Amino acid sequence: MARNKTLADLGDIDLYERLSEAKEELFNLRFQLLTGQLENHSRLGQVKKDVARIQTELRTREIDSAEEIEINEEVVE
C-alpha cells in the first residue's frame, strides 16, 4: 500500500519514466530467465506487479480527468 501512496504523489512524466524503466527491467529479467542466468526468480513477479501498479495509477488519473471534463461540460450547458 505504501507504493500506491508514492505513486499517487508522482507526476505523470515521472510515472511514465518509471513505467518505461520497469518494462525494460522486465524484458531483461525475461531474457535472463530464458538463458538460465536469472538468479532471483521472485524479482520477475515483483516487477510485473510494479508495472501493473503504475499502469493502474495512470489509468485512474485518465478516468478522473475524463470525468472532470464531463462534469465541466455539464456545468457549461
Contact map, one row per residue, 1 for C-alpha under 8 A:
11111000000000000000000000000000000000000000000000000000000000000000000000000
11111100000000000000000000000000000000000000000000000000000000000000000000000
11111110000000000000000000000000000000000000000000000000000000000000000000000
11111111000000000000000000000000000000000000000000001000100000000000000000000
11111111100000000000000000000000000000000000000000000000000000000000000000000
01111111110000000000000000000000000000000000000000000000000000000000000000000
00111111110000100000000000000000000000000000000000000100100000000000000000000
00011111111000000000000000000000000000000000000000000000100000000000000000000
00001111111000000000000000000000000000000000000000000000000000000000000000000
00000111111101100000000000000000000000000000000000000000000000000000000000000
00000001111111100000000000000000000000000000000000000000000000000000000000000
00000000011111110000000000000000000000000000000000000000010000000000000000000
00000000001111111000000000000000000000000000000000000000000000000000000000000
00000000011111111100000000000000000000000000000000000000000000000000000000000
00000010011111111110000000000000000000000000000000000100010000000000000000000
00000000000111111111000000000000000000000000000000000000000000000000000000000
00000000000011111111100000000000000000000000000000000000000000000000000000000
00000000000001111111110000000000000000000000000000000100000000000000000000000
00000000000000111111111000000000000000000000000000100110000000000000000000000
00000000000000011111111100000000000000000000000000000000000000000000000000000
00000000000000001111111110000000000000000000000000000000000000000000000000000
00000000000000000111111111000000000000000000001001100000000000000000000000000
00000000000000000011111111100000000000000000000000100000000000000000000000000
00000000000000000001111111110000000000000000000000000000000000000000000000000
00000000000000000000111111111000000000000000001000000000000000000000000000000
00000000000000000000011111111100000000000001001100000000000000000000000000000
00000000000000000000001111111110000000000000000000000000000000000000000000000
00000000000000000000000111111111000000000000000000000000000000000000000000000
00000000000000000000000011111111100001000001000000000000000000000000000000000
00000000000000000000000001111111110000000001000000000000000000000000000000000
00000000000000000000000000111111111000000000000000000000000000000000000000000
00000000000000000000000000011111111111000000000000000000000000000000000000000
00000000000000000000000000001111111111000000000000000000000000000000000000000
00000000000000000000000000000111111110000000000000000000000000000000000000000
00000000000000000000000000000011111111000000000000000000000000000000000000000
00000000000000000000000000000001111111000000000000000000000000000000000000000
00000000000000000000000000000001111111100000000000000000000000000000000000000
00000000000000000000000000001001101111111000000000000000000000000000000000000
00000000000000000000000000000000000011111000000000000000000000000000000000000
00000000000000000000000000000000000001111111000000000000000000000000000000000
00000000000000000000000000000000000001111111100000000000000000000000000000000
00000000000000000000000000000000000000011111110000000000000000000000000000000
00000000000000000000000000000000000000011111111000000000000000000000000000000
00000000000000000000000001001100000000011111111100000000000000000000000000000
00000000000000000000000000000000000000001111111110000000000000000000000000000
00000000000000000000000000000000000000000111111111000000000000000000000000000
00000000000000000000010011000000000000000011111111100000000000000000000000000
00000000000000000000000001000000000000000001111111110000000000000000000000000
00000000000000000000000000000000000000000000111111111000000000000000000000000
00000000000000000000010000000000000000000000011111111100000000000000000000000
00000000000000000010011000000000000000000000001111111110000000000000000000000
00000000000000000000000000000000000000000000000111111111000000000000000000000
00010000000000000000000000000000000000000000000011111111100000000000000000000
00000010000000100110000000000000000000000000000001111111110000000000000000000
00000000000000000010000000000000000000000000000000111111111000000000000000000
00000000000000000000000000000000000000000000000000011111111100000000000000000
00010011000000000000000000000000000000000000000000001111111110000000000000000
00000000000100100000000000000000000000000000000000000111111111000000000000000
00000000000000000000000000000000000000000000000000000011111111100000000000000
00000000000000000000000000000000000000000000000000000001111111110000000000000
00000000000000000000000000000000000000000000000000000000111111111000000000000
00000000000000000000000000000000000000000000000000000000011111111100000000000
00000000000000000000000000000000000000000000000000000000001111111110000000000
00000000000000000000000000000000000000000000000000000000000111111111000000000
00000000000000000000000000000000000000000000000000000000000011111111100000000
00000000000000000000000000000000000000000000000000000000000001111111110000000
00000000000000000000000000000000000000000000000000000000000000111111111000000
00000000000000000000000000000000000000000000000000000000000000011111111100000
00000000000000000000000000000000000000000000000000000000000000001111111110000
00000000000000000000000000000000000000000000000000000000000000000111111111000
00000000000000000000000000000000000000000000000000000000000000000011111111100
00000000000000000000000000000000000000000000000000000000000000000001111111110
00000000000000000000000000000000000000000000000000000000000000000000111111111
00000000000000000000000000000000000000000000000000000000000000000000011111111
00000000000000000000000000000000000000000000000000000000000000000000001111111
00000000000000000000000000000000000000000000000000000000000000000000000111111
00000000000000000000000000000000000000000000000000000000000000000000000011111
